[in-house]
C-alpha cells in the first residue's frame, strides 16, 4: 500500500461511518448527510449520530440526525472549516444543541502511517510480538490505553517491551473495522522519554501492514505527548472529528 491508497481506504471507512461517499471528503463545499446504523462501521461508534463533524482538510462532512439539520447547517456555513472545530465558535453549536440536551463531547485528531517514513524503531529493551492469548492478564489500569476491557474481543495484536521479563511498555491494536486497526500505547512512568513508545508503535504499525490492514492512531489535540509519539513513529495527521453526545452521557463520563 502506498500513502494514497491508505488515505483512500480511510476515507472509504469514514464514508461508511458517516453514511456518505468517500468523494464527499474531497469536495470544497461542506456536505450534510443523515446518519444511520451500519454493521460495517467502526465497532466503537454509537450510531446513528446526533451530530458528528469530520474533516480531511478540504471541507466538513456533517453526519447528523435530520432534526438538527437547521442548526448544523447554519453553523458550518457561518464559520470557516478550521474554526468550526475549536472555540470560541464551537460554543455557538454547543449552545444551540443544549436545548435538546446535547453537547459537544469528543474532539480528536486521527493519524495515518506515512509509508515513506515508517520504519521499525529500536529501544534498549527487548520487544516481543503478542497475540490475543497473551492479553488475558493485562486488562489493568497500566495498559488501559493499549487495551480496552469493554471491547476485549477486538484486541488482536500487540508489541510488548520488557526489562528483565517485566512488561514496561505495551502497544496493542483493536480490529475496529474490516480494513483498519487502531493503535493504543502505554509505557510505565519510569520508562518514558526513552524511545519505548515510538519503538512499540512503529513496530506494531509495521506488523499491522504486514497483515494487510491499515494502522491508525488517535489522540486529543491537547495530548502533545501522544501526538509527538505518532509523528516520531511515522504517522501523519489525516483527519479530525468532533462528536456531539447526550448530556446524560457526558455527565456519566465526568463522574
N, C-alpha and C positions, 0 to 999 in steps of 0.2 A: 504493500500500500504506500502511495505517496501522500503528500500533505493535502493535495486537492481531493483525493479520494476519501481521506479521513474526514475532511471538512464536510464533504457532500454526505457522507454517511451520518454525521452528527446532525446535519440539517434534516435529513430524512427521518431520523428518530424524533427530533424536535417537532416535526410536522405531525407525526403520529401522536405525540403527547398533546399537541395544541389543537389538533383537528384542522389542519391547514395543508397546504402543499409546500414542499421544500423551496420552490421558487419564490414563495411569499417572503422569505427572509432576505432575498436579494433585490427586492423592489426598492425604489426610492421613496414611495409613498407608504404611509402606515396602513396596516391591514387589521381588520377586526373579524374574528370568526367566533362561532359559538362552540363552546367546549362540550365534549361528550365522552362517555366511557369508551375505553379501547383496551382490549386484553393484551395488546402488543406495546402499550405504553410502559414507561419505566415503572417498575413494580412498587416503588415507594410513593408514587404520586397518588393523591386522592382526587379522583375525577368524578364528575365534572368540576372544573374550576369555577369559582365565583369571578375571579379576575387574575390572570397571570400575564405579565408583560415580558416579552422575550425580544432580545436584540442581538444580532450578529454584527452590529456596527453599521448597517445600512438603513434600517428603519425600525419600527416597532411592530411586532405582531402581538395583538391583544387577544387572548383566548378567554372568553367570558361567558357568564350566564346572560342570556338575552335581556333580562330585566335591568341590567346595569349598563346597557349599551350607550344610552344618552350621556351618562356620567363619564364613562371611559372615553368616548369619542371626543367630548368637549375637552377632556384633559390632554389627550395625546395630540390633539390638533392645536392646542394653545401653546404648549411648551416644546422646546427642542428635544430631540431624542435623548441626548445625554442628561438633560435636566429632569426629564420625567423619572429618572431612576435615583434621584437624590433630593435632599432637602435644599432649599425651602419649598420647591414646587410639589414635592411628594406630599406635603401636608394638605394641599388642596384636595388631592384624591382621597387621602385618608379621612378628611373631614366630611366629604360628600358621602363616603361609604359607611361612616359610623352611624348614620341614620338607619342603616339596615343591620346594625350590629356586626359590621365587618371592619377590619383594619388591615393595613399593610403589615405583613409578618416577616416573610423570608426575603432577603436581598443577597444574591450570591453571584459570584463570578466563576465561570467554568473554563477549564483549560484542556487543550488537546495536545498530543505529542507532536513535536517538530522532528520528523524522522531524519532530517539532515543534522540535527543536534543531539538526538537521543543516543546515549551510549551507557553501558553498564559501569557506573562509577564504583570505585572501591572505597572501603574504610578499613580501619585497623582491626576490626572484629570479624570473626567467622560468620558467614551468611549461609543459610540453608533454605531451600525451597520447601514450602509447607502446603499441604492439601487439606481439604475439609476434615479429614480424620484427625488431623493434628490440632484442630481448633477447640476441641471439646472442653479443655480445662482453661481456656484463655478468655472466656467471657467474663472478664473482671474489669473494674474501672481503669486500670492501667492501659488497657488496649481497646478502649471504647470508641476511639476514632477509627481504628483499623477494622474492628469487628462490630457487628450490630446484633445483640442478642434477640431483639424483637423480630429480626428477619434473618436468623442464622442459616436458614435453608438456602439463602442466596450467596453466602460467603463460600467462595470456591477455590481461592488460591492465595498464597501469601509468601513473603520472604521474611525470615527472622534473622536478627543479628544477635550473636551470643558471645559472652565473655565467661570463660571457664564454665561452659554449659548452662549459664544463666541467660535467659532471654532478656536483652536490654533494649531491643527495638523491634518493631513489627510493622510491616506494611502488608495490607491484605486488600482484596477486591471482592466486590459483590457483583453478581451477574444480574444487573438491574434491568437489562433487556437483551434481546437476542444478539445484538451486534456489539454492545458497548458494556464494559465492566468498569465500575467506579473504584478508584484507589483511595484508601484512607491510611494514615500512618501515625504511629505513636513511638516516642523514644523516652525512656526513663530520664527524669530531670538531670541526674548527674552525668549523663552521657550525651547531652545535647551540645550543639555547636562543635561537633567533632566529625561532621560529614556523614553521620549514620543515616539520617532521614533521606538525604539525597541518594545515597548508595542503595538503600532499600527501595525507594520509589522508582529510580531509574531501572533497577534490576527487575522489579515486578512489572513495570511497563513493558520492558523488552520481552519478558515471559508471556505476557498477555498477547502481544503482537505475534509471537511465535505460534500461539494457539489460534490465530486467525480472528481475534477480537480486537476492538479498539479500546485502549485505556483512556479514561477521562478523570479529571481531578476537579474538585470544587472547594471553594472556601469563601468566607465572608470577605468583603472588600477591606475591612479593618484588620484582618488576620495577616499582618505583614510577614510573620514568620512562615506561615503556610504558603503564601504567595511566592516568597523567595525560594522556598523549597521546590515549588512547582517549576519555576524558571530554571533553577540550578539543575533540576532533574531532566530538563529537555522539553518541558511543556511551554506553551504559549497561550495567552488569553484568546478565547474563541467566541464566547457569548455570555450574556448576562440575563438574569431573570429576577423579577420582583413579583412575589406572590401574596395575594390577599387571602386571609383566613377569617374565620368567625372569631368574635371577641371571646367566646367561651373557650375556644382552642388556645388562643393567646394567653388568657388568664391561667389556664391549666399549665402552660409552659413556664409561666412566671412564678409559679408557686415554689 
